[in-house]
Amino acid sequence: MLVSLSPEHVRAASRKRRTILHYDARTVATECGGLRAPEGMSLADAYRARLWGYIDTCIGQLDSIHWDACFSDQIAFCRRGSLPQESNPVFHALWEQGFDAYDEYISGCRKRGLECFLSHRVSGPDVGGVEPLKREHPEYYIWDWTRMTNFAVPEMREYKLGFLREIMELYDFDGYSLDFCRHTPFLEPGRQWELRENVTEFLRDLRKMTLGFEEKRGHPILLSARVPETAEGCRQDGLDIAAWAKERLVDSLTVGSRSFEVDLESFRQETGSSIRLFPCFDAHHQSDAYADPPAEVLDAVFSNFWDQGADGIVLFNLYACDWDTYRRTCAAPFRAHRHSLEQVLPVLGDRALLAPLDKTFVVERRGGYPWENGAANNNRTKQLPRILKNSGAPETVFLQVSDPVAERGDLSELFLDVLVYGVLPGDRLSVRFNGDDLAGETEDGVADRQIRPLQPEYVSGYHTGLLPEREERFTRVRCRVKPEAVLRGRNAVSVAILRTPDYPNLAKAELERVELHVKYGKTV
């Protein structure tokens, strides 16, 4: 089926969006034991203060909000209709005061001139008990330890359509987003691509529904989906993005979740230019060893996104307000981790503002995700960490650099940091950048709380302030790099460990970090 879209719909889908906030609004009410109202403030006003306080600090950069407020199949945050309702007592107290979260999201966005989407997690694990629908209809689910939604079951798809249809009848959102990344699987593992048509058929039915409500409401109602960071990852999870584009089933894709590295070119090859692509950064489930990264790392990540031709950037799992409001409304002491996003929010949606800023370009590490059984979120294909060969043969990783470093005349510093575990007395590290040998200064005894050498990586979702001090120490090699050696795009970094003949049997050295630091201010 080829969907017919009105000129108004096409214009709305093509509208410029610099920054999109994917907002997990449930945490506003539930974190730290539950929202509380300060003296002289109603609970509804406290919720509003928490909800909009953060948004209003970065209103000049935001264009759209995707409200993460329609969980799985059994949780909605609205008080109208017959939909299954959120069980948290804060929401019930709000409803008793006549407060409807969905109405607040819509009216607040309209007041601020922001696009307002509702995001639906297509699959979800049980948290605190099995959801009633899973007990009533176990045949709707992939019934292993995950108990995840099974899109291959027609009755499950119809249930979801009815769930979303009632929301559309009651509330006037500008669009809807299907989150295929938050939890996987949603098709039987091992048969995802074989069963892909079930997801595509669901999207056909949903698109038909949204277009019907679009005619009824008198304005465009857009459809988006959140998918893995590569076209191959979409294939592994059973998402036929080429068919979606051919049939015009979605207007945009949020690409990835917690990965610094996305492959937008692979999406362009599959979908052409008809679908807008928005790479995503998750501030909570972050890339391994880069929790709470400095602004220079984030500036490089966002700059790389734009350099690949991103149509906008999605921010996910950010804290929800200014710190003063957080302290006044939080129910328990909150250990604040001031995030460097405070520094980059004013600039991340504008390439011209990012261009002159210092950046640290990094090679991404692997690391787990709490709820994944598919390609989305797992970061399994990332390049680091990597065991260095005792034979002295080099290991090569690739570093993406968006800045035209060789053409800049305002560099103050340019150096490569390589961090290695397991360097023994007498060992020597060899580092090459795009084929050139680099001389470097070596420092032993370097501490790094986020890295567990020769062990499985941490499951994402931690913050640096919560990590224990570690006894392991690392060796860092800092190498000066000539500006003309740095390519805009893909750069090869080769590292080898050169050992003496009497190194201990079974000795292992592991390459942990590779970072290119680019600092501006004056000519090198």
C-alpha positions as CSV (number, residue, x, y, z in Angstrom):
1,M,0.0,0.0,0.0
2,L,1.3,3.5,-0.9
3,V,0.0,6.1,1.5
4,S,-1.3,9.3,0.1
5,L,-0.1,12.3,2.2
6,S,-1.5,15.8,2.0
7,P,0.7,18.8,1.2
8,E,0.1,20.0,4.7
9,H,1.3,16.7,6.1
10,V,4.5,16.7,3.9
11,R,5.3,20.3,5.1
12,A,4.8,19.3,8.7
13,A,7.0,16.3,8.3
14,S,9.7,18.4,6.6
15,R,9.7,21.1,9.2
16,K,13.2,21.9,10.7
17,R,13.7,20.3,14.1
18,R,17.1,21.0,15.7
19,T,16.5,19.3,19.1
20,I,13.9,16.8,20.1
21,L,13.4,15.9,23.8
22,H,12.3,12.3,24.4
23,Y,11.0,12.9,27.9
24,D,10.4,10.1,30.4
25,A,7.9,12.1,32.3
26,R,7.1,9.3,34.8
27,T,10.3,9.9,36.6
28,V,9.1,13.4,37.4
29,A,6.6,11.9,39.8
30,T,8.3,8.7,40.9
31,E,12.0,9.3,41.4
32,C,13.5,9.5,44.8
33,G,10.5,8.0,46.5
34,G,7.9,10.1,44.9
35,L,7.2,13.8,44.1
36,R,6.2,16.0,47.1
37,A,4.7,19.5,47.1
38,P,6.6,22.2,49.1
39,E,4.6,24.1,51.6
40,G,2.1,26.4,49.9
41,M,2.2,24.5,46.6
42,S,-0.3,22.0,45.4
43,L,0.9,18.6,44.1
44,A,-0.3,19.5,40.6
45,D,1.8,22.8,40.7
46,A,4.8,20.9,42.0
47,Y,4.5,18.4,39.1
48,R,4.2,21.3,36.7
49,A,7.3,23.0,38.2
50,R,9.2,19.8,37.8
51,L,7.8,19.0,34.3
52,W,8.5,22.4,32.7
53,G,11.3,23.8,34.7
54,Y,14.0,22.0,32.7
55,I,12.2,22.6,29.4
56,D,12.0,26.3,30.0
57,T,15.7,26.5,30.6
58,C,16.5,25.3,27.0
59,I,13.4,26.5,25.2
60,G,15.4,28.3,22.5
61,Q,16.9,25.0,21.3
62,L,13.9,22.7,21.6
63,D,11.5,22.2,18.7
64,S,9.6,19.0,19.7
65,I,8.9,16.8,22.7
66,H,8.2,13.1,22.5
67,W,6.4,12.2,25.8
68,D,7.5,8.8,27.0
69,A,4.1,8.3,28.7
70,C,2.5,5.3,27.2
71,F,4.3,2.2,28.5
72,S,3.9,-1.2,27.0
73,D,0.3,-2.4,27.0
74,Q,-0.9,-1.7,30.5
75,I,0.2,1.8,31.6
76,A,-1.1,5.2,30.6
77,F,-0.8,8.5,32.4
78,C,-4.2,9.9,31.5
79,R,-7.3,10.0,33.7
80,R,-10.0,9.9,31.0
81,G,-11.4,6.9,29.2
82,S,-11.0,3.2,30.0
83,L,-7.2,2.9,29.5
84,P,-5.1,1.0,32.0
85,Q,-3.7,3.6,34.4
86,E,-0.3,4.1,36.0
87,S,-0.3,2.6,39.5
88,N,2.0,5.1,41.2
89,P,0.2,6.9,44.0
90,V,1.5,10.3,42.9
91,F,-0.5,10.0,39.7
92,H,-3.6,8.9,41.5
93,A,-3.3,11.9,43.9
94,L,-3.0,14.1,40.8
95,W,-6.1,12.6,39.2
96,E,-8.0,13.2,42.5
97,Q,-7.1,16.9,42.0
98,G,-8.6,16.8,38.5
99,F,-5.1,16.9,36.9
100,D,-4.6,15.0,33.6
101,A,-1.0,14.6,32.5
102,Y,-1.8,14.2,28.8
103,D,-3.8,17.4,28.8
104,E,-0.9,19.1,30.6
105,Y,1.6,17.9,28.0
106,I,-0.5,19.1,25.1
107,S,-1.5,22.5,26.5
108,G,2.0,23.2,27.8
109,C,3.6,22.4,24.5
110,R,1.1,24.5,22.6
111,K,1.7,27.4,25.0
112,R,5.4,27.2,24.3
113,G,5.2,26.6,20.5
114,L,6.5,23.0,20.7
115,E,5.5,20.0,18.7
116,C,3.9,17.4,21.0
117,F,4.2,13.7,20.4
118,L,3.2,10.7,22.5
119,S,5.7,7.8,22.5
120,H,4.6,4.2,23.0
121,R,7.0,1.5,24.2
122,V,6.0,-1.4,21.9
123,S,7.4,-4.0,24.4
124,G,8.3,-4.0,28.0
125,P,9.4,-6.2,30.9
126,D,7.6,-6.8,34.1
127,V,8.6,-4.5,36.9
128,G,7.1,-5.2,40.3
129,G,4.8,-8.0,39.0
130,V,3.3,-9.5,35.9
131,E,0.9,-7.2,34.1
132,P,-2.8,-8.3,34.1
133,L,-3.0,-8.7,30.3
134,K,-0.1,-11.1,30.4
135,R,-2.0,-13.3,32.8
136,E,-5.2,-13.0,30.8
137,H,-3.6,-13.6,27.4
138,P,-0.2,-15.3,27.7
139,E,-0.5,-16.2,24.1
140,Y,0.1,-12.6,23.1
141,Y,3.6,-12.6,24.4
142,I,7.0,-14.1,23.9
143,W,6.9,-16.2,27.1
144,D,10.4,-16.6,28.3
145,W,12.1,-14.5,31.0
146,T,11.3,-11.3,29.1
147,R,7.5,-11.8,28.6
148,M,7.7,-9.3,25.7
149,T,5.1,-8.3,23.2
150,N,4.7,-10.6,20.2
151,F,3.8,-8.7,17.1
152,A,3.4,-12.0,15.2
153,V,0.1,-12.5,17.1
154,P,-2.8,-10.7,15.3
155,E,-4.8,-10.3,18.5
156,M,-1.8,-8.5,20.1
157,R,-1.6,-6.1,17.2
158,E,-5.3,-5.4,17.3
159,Y,-5.2,-4.8,21.1
160,K,-2.4,-2.2,20.6
161,L,-4.3,-0.5,17.9
162,G,-7.4,-0.3,20.1
163,F,-5.2,1.1,22.9
164,L,-3.8,3.8,20.7
165,R,-7.2,4.5,19.0
166,E,-8.7,5.4,22.3
167,I,-5.9,7.9,23.1
168,M,-6.4,9.5,19.7
169,E,-10.1,9.9,20.3
170,L,-9.5,11.6,23.7
171,Y,-6.4,13.6,23.1
172,D,-5.1,15.9,20.3
173,F,-1.4,15.1,20.0
174,D,0.6,16.3,17.0
175,G,2.1,12.8,16.4
176,Y,3.0,9.4,17.8
177,S,6.3,7.6,18.1
178,L,6.7,3.9,18.4
179,D,9.7,3.0,20.5
180,F,11.3,-0.3,19.2
181,C,14.5,0.3,21.2
182,R,13.5,0.6,24.8
183,H,12.9,-3.1,25.2
184,T,13.4,-6.1,22.9
185,P,12.4,-8.5,21.5
186,F,9.0,-8.0,20.0
187,L,9.3,-10.8,17.5
188,E,10.5,-14.4,18.2
189,P,14.3,-14.3,18.6
190,G,16.1,-16.0,15.7
191,R,13.1,-15.3,13.4
192,Q,12.8,-11.6,13.5
193,W,13.5,-10.9,9.8
194,E,11.3,-13.8,8.7
195,L,8.5,-12.3,10.7
196,R,9.1,-8.7,9.8
197,E,5.8,-8.3,7.8
198,N,3.9,-8.5,11.1
199,V,5.4,-5.2,12.3
200,T,5.0,-3.6,8.8
201,E,1.3,-4.6,8.8
202,F,0.8,-3.0,12.2
203,L,2.4,0.2,10.9
204,R,0.1,0.1,7.9
205,D,-2.9,-0.1,10.1
206,L,-1.6,2.6,12.5
207,R,-0.8,4.9,9.6
208,K,-4.3,4.5,8.3
209,M,-5.7,5.3,11.7
210,T,-3.6,8.4,12.2
211,L,-4.5,9.8,8.8
212,G,-8.1,9.3,9.7
213,F,-7.7,11.3,12.8
214,E,-5.7,13.8,10.9
215,E,-8.7,14.5,8.7
216,K,-11.0,14.6,11.8
217,R,-8.7,17.0,13.8
218,G,-7.9,19.2,10.8
219,H,-4.2,19.2,11.2
220,P,-1.3,16.7,10.3
221,I,-0.7,13.8,12.7
222,L,2.8,12.5,12.2
223,L,4.2,9.1,12.8
224,S,7.7,8.3,14.0
225,A,9.7,5.2,15.1
226,R,12.7,4.7,17.3
227,V,15.0,2.0,15.8
228,P,18.6,0.6,16.2
229,E,21.6,2.8,15.1
230,T,22.3,0.9,11.8
231,A,20.2,-0.5,9.0
232,E,21.7,-3.9,9.8
233,G,20.5,-3.6,13.4
234,C,17.0,-2.8,12.1
235,R,17.1,-6.0,10.0
236,Q,18.2,-8.1,12.9
237,D,15.3,-6.9,15.0
238,G,12.7,-7.4,12.2
239,L,12.2,-3.8,11.2
240,D,11.8,-3.4,7.4
241,I,12.7,0.3,7.1
242,A,13.0,0.0,3.3
243,A,9.3,-1.1,3.1
244,W,8.3,1.6,5.5
245,A,9.9,4.3,3.3
246,K,8.5,2.8,0.1
247,E,5.0,2.8,1.5
248,R,5.4,6.2,3.4
249,L,4.4,4.5,6.7
250,V,6.5,6.8,8.9
251,D,7.7,10.4,8.6
252,S,10.8,10.2,10.7
253,L,13.1,7.7,12.5
254,T,14.9,8.2,15.8
255,V,18.2,6.4,15.1
256,G,19.8,4.6,18.0
257,S,19.6,5.2,21.6
258,R,22.8,5.0,23.7
259,S,25.4,4.9,21.0
260,F,27.9,7.6,20.1
261,E,28.2,6.0,16.7
262,V,25.3,5.8,14.2
263,D,25.3,4.9,10.5
264,L,23.0,7.4,8.8
265,E,24.4,6.5,5.4
266,S,23.1,2.9,5.8
267,F,19.6,4.4,6.4
268,R,19.8,6.7,3.4
269,Q,20.6,3.7,1.2
270,E,17.5,1.9,2.6
271,T,15.1,4.7,2.8
272,G,16.2,7.4,0.4
273,S,15.6,11.0,1.5
274,S,11.9,10.8,2.2
275,I,12.3,10.0,6.0
276,R,13.8,12.4,8.4
277,L,16.6,10.9,10.5
278,F,17.2,12.0,14.1
279,P,20.2,10.3,15.9
280,C,19.6,9.9,19.6
281,F,21.7,10.4,22.8
282,D,20.7,8.7,26.0
283,A,22.0,10.6,29.1
284,H,21.3,7.7,31.5
285,H,22.0,4.5,29.6
286,Q,25.2,5.8,28.2
287,S,28.1,4.3,26.2
288,D,30.4,2.1,28.3
289,A,33.0,4.1,30.2
290,Y,31.5,7.4,29.2
291,A,28.9,8.0,31.8
292,D,28.6,11.7,32.6
293,P,31.1,12.6,29.9
294,P,32.7,16.0,29.7
295,A,31.2,18.6,27.4
296,E,34.1,18.1,24.9
297,V,33.0,14.5,24.3
298,L,29.4,15.4,23.8
299,D,30.3,18.3,21.5
300,A,32.2,15.8,19.3
301,V,29.4,13.3,19.4
302,F,26.8,15.8,18.3
303,S,29.1,17.3,15.7
304,N,29.6,13.9,14.2
305,F,25.9,13.4,14.1
306,W,25.4,16.6,12.1
307,D,28.4,15.8,9.9
308,Q,26.6,12.7,8.8
309,G,23.6,14.7,7.7
310,A,21.3,14.4,10.7
311,D,18.0,16.2,10.4
312,G,17.9,16.9,14.1
313,I,19.1,15.3,17.4
314,V,17.0,13.5,20.0
315,L,17.9,13.8,23.7
316,F,16.7,11.0,25.9
317,N,16.6,10.4,29.7
318,L,17.7,13.8,30.8
319,Y,17.1,15.2,34.2
320,A,13.9,17.1,34.3
321,C,14.4,20.6,35.8
322,D,16.8,23.1,37.3
323,W,18.5,21.8,40.5
324,D,16.8,24.3,42.8
325,T,13.3,23.0,41.8
326,Y,14.7,19.4,42.0
327,R,15.7,19.9,45.7
328,R,12.4,21.6,46.6
329,T,10.1,19.0,45.1
330,C,12.1,15.8,45.5
331,A,10.9,13.4,48.2
332,A,14.3,12.2,49.3
333,P,17.8,13.6,49.2
334,F,19.1,13.6,45.6
335,R,22.7,13.1,44.9
336,A,23.0,15.6,42.0
337,H,25.3,14.8,39.2
338,R,25.6,18.1,37.4
339,H,25.6,17.0,33.8
340,S,27.7,18.6,31.1
341,L,24.6,18.7,29.0
342,E,24.0,22.0,30.8
343,Q,26.9,23.3,28.8
344,V,26.0,21.8,25.5
345,L,22.2,22.3,25.4
346,P,22.5,25.9,24.1
347,V,24.7,24.8,21.2
348,L,24.0,21.2,20.2
349,G,21.3,22.0,17.7
350,D,23.4,24.4,15.7
351,R,26.5,23.2,13.7
352,A,27.8,26.8,13.5
353,L,27.8,27.1,17.3
354,L,29.5,23.7,17.7
355,A,32.2,24.4,15.2
356,P,34.6,26.5,17.3
357,L,34.3,24.5,20.4
358,D,36.9,22.1,21.8
359,K,36.1,18.4,21.1
360,T,37.2,15.0,22.2
361,F,36.5,12.4,19.5
362,V,36.4,8.9,20.9
363,V,36.3,5.3,19.7
364,E,33.2,3.7,21.3
365,R,33.2,0.8,23.7
366,R,30.9,-2.1,24.1
367,G,28.7,-2.5,27.1
368,G,25.4,-4.0,28.2
369,Y,21.9,-2.7,28.5
370,P,19.5,-3.9,31.2
371,W,16.6,-5.0,28.9
372,E,17.8,-6.1,25.5
373,N,17.6,-9.3,23.5
374,G,18.1,-7.9,20.1
375,A,20.3,-5.4,18.2
376,A,18.8,-2.3,19.8
377,N,20.9,-0.8,22.6
378,N,23.4,-3.6,23.0
379,N,26.5,-1.9,21.4
380,R,27.9,-5.4,20.8
381,T,29.6,-4.3,17.5
382,K,31.6,-1.5,19.0
383,Q,35.4,-1.6,18.5
384,L,36.7,-1.5,22.1
385,P,37.9,-2.9,24.3
386,R,40.4,-5.1,22.3
387,I,43.1,-7.5,23.4
388,L,46.5,-6.6,21.9
389,K,48.4,-9.4,20.4
390,N,51.6,-10.6,22.2
391,S,53.2,-11.1,18.8
392,G,53.4,-7.4,18.3
393,A,50.9,-7.3,15.4
394,P,48.9,-4.1,15.5
395,E,45.2,-3.7,16.3
396,T,43.5,-1.0,14.2
397,V,40.4,0.9,15.2
398,F,38.7,3.7,13.4
399,L,37.9,7.2,14.7
400,Q,35.3,9.5,13.2
401,V,36.2,13.2,13.1
402,S,33.8,15.8,11.9
403,D,36.0,18.8,12.2
404,P,38.2,19.9,9.2
405,V,41.2,19.9,11.5
406,A,43.8,20.2,8.7
407,E,42.1,23.3,7.4
408,R,41.8,25.1,10.8
409,G,44.2,27.9,11.7
410,D,43.2,28.3,15.3
411,L,44.3,25.1,16.9
412,S,46.0,25.4,20.3
413,E,46.4,21.6,21.0
414,L,46.0,18.4,19.1
415,F,46.9,15.1,20.7
416,L,45.9,11.4,20.8
417,D,45.4,9.6,24.1
418,V,45.7,5.8,24.1
419,L,44.8,3.9,27.4
420,V,46.1,0.3,27.8
421,Y,45.8,-2.2,30.6
422,G,48.4,-4.9,31.3
423,V,51.6,-3.1,30.2
424,L,54.6,-4.9,31.8
425,P,58.1,-3.5,32.6
426,G,60.1,-3.7,29.4
427,D,57.0,-3.5,27.1
428,R,56.7,-0.7,24.6
429,L,53.6,0.6,22.9
430,S,53.6,1.5,19.2
431,V,50.9,4.0,18.0
432,R,50.2,5.0,14.4
433,F,47.7,7.5,13.1
434,N,46.6,7.1,9.5
435,G,49.8,5.2,8.9
436,D,52.2,7.7,10.5
437,D,54.3,6.6,13.5
438,L,53.6,8.8,16.6
439,A,56.0,9.6,19.3
440,G,54.4,9.8,22.7
441,E,54.8,10.4,26.4
442,T,54.0,7.4,28.6
443,E,52.4,7.7,32.0
444,D,51.9,4.6,34.2
445,G,49.6,4.2,37.2
446,V,46.6,6.0,35.6
447,A,43.3,5.4,37.5
448,D,40.0,5.0,35.7
449,R,36.9,4.1,37.7
450,Q,34.7,3.3,34.7
451,I,36.8,0.5,33.2
452,R,36.9,-3.1,34.4
453,P,39.8,-4.6,32.4
454,L,39.6,-8.1,31.1
455,Q,36.0,-8.4,32.6
456,P,32.5,-7.9,31.1
457,E,31.6,-4.3,30.8
458,Y,29.2,-2.6,33.1
459,V,25.5,-2.7,32.3
460,S,24.6,0.9,31.3
461,G,22.6,3.1,33.6
462,Y,25.3,4.0,36.2
463,H,26.7,7.4,37.1
464,T,30.4,8.0,37.9
465,G,29.6,9.2,41.4
466,L,28.2,5.8,42.2
467,L,31.1,3.7,41.1
468,P,33.7,2.3,43.5
469,E,37.3,3.2,43.4
470,R,39.2,0.5,41.5
471,E,42.6,-0.9,42.2
472,E,43.6,-1.5,38.6
473,R,46.0,1.0,37.0
474,F,46.5,1.7,33.3
475,T,49.2,3.1,31.0
476,R,48.4,6.1,29.0
477,V,50.3,7.2,25.9
478,R,49.8,10.8,24.8
479,C,50.9,11.5,21.3
480,R,51.1,14.8,19.4
481,V,49.4,14.7,16.0
482,K,50.1,16.8,13.0
483,P,46.9,18.7,11.9
484,E,47.5,17.7,8.2
485,A,47.4,14.0,9.3
486,V,43.8,14.2,10.5
487,L,41.1,13.4,7.9
488,R,37.6,14.7,8.0
489,G,35.7,11.5,8.4
490,R,37.3,8.1,9.2
491,N,40.8,7.9,10.7
492,A,42.7,4.7,11.4
493,V,44.5,4.3,14.7
494,S,46.8,1.3,15.1
495,V,48.2,0.2,18.4
496,A,50.7,-2.6,19.1
497,I,52.4,-3.9,22.2
498,L,56.0,-4.8,21.7
499,R,57.1,-7.3,24.4
500,T,60.4,-8.7,25.5
501,P,61.0,-12.4,24.9
502,D,60.6,-13.2,28.6
503,Y,57.1,-11.8,29.1
504,P,54.9,-14.0,31.4
505,N,53.0,-16.9,29.7
506,L,49.3,-15.9,29.1
507,A,50.0,-12.2,29.7
508,K,47.2,-10.0,28.3
509,A,47.2,-6.4,27.5
510,E,43.9,-4.7,26.6
511,L,43.3,-1.5,24.6
512,E,40.7,0.5,26.6
513,R,40.4,4.0,25.2
514,V,41.4,5.9,22.1
515,E,40.6,9.7,22.1
516,L,41.6,12.5,19.8
517,H,41.6,15.9,21.7
518,V,41.1,18.9,19.6
519,K,41.5,22.3,21.3
520,Y,41.1,25.7,19.6
521,G,42.3,29.2,20.4
522,K,45.6,29.8,18.5
523,T,47.8,28.4,15.8
524,V,49.7,25.2,16.7
